[in-house]
Amino acid sequence: MPFAIKIFHRLNKKYKGYNFKAFKKETIADFAEHIALHVNIDAIHKALDDT
């Protein structure tokens, strides 16, 4: 049993742990989707080329 679960399970019997790897993967995927939907890369390239 991981250290954090041993400690926190004593404080709260319902504590199951935290999967940072899964959280990180989901957060990066959400960010990439947001960028794809809201950022116009072609407009950025054009604006940079025009300077």
HUZIWO-V717297 format. One record per pair of residues at least 12 apart in sequence whose ideal C-beta (glycine too) atoms are under 10 Angstrom apart, sorted by the first residue. I is the first residue (numbers start at 1). J is the second residue. D is the distance in Angstrom with one decimal. If there is no record, write none. Layout:
BEGIN
i=(I | I)
j=(J | J)
d=(D | D)
END
This chain:
BEGIN
i=(1 | 2 | 2 | 4 | 4 | 5 | 5)
j=(17 | 17 | 18 | 17 | 18 | 17 | 18)
d=(9.2 | 6.7 | 9.8 | 6.8 | 7.4 | 5.0 | 9.1)
END
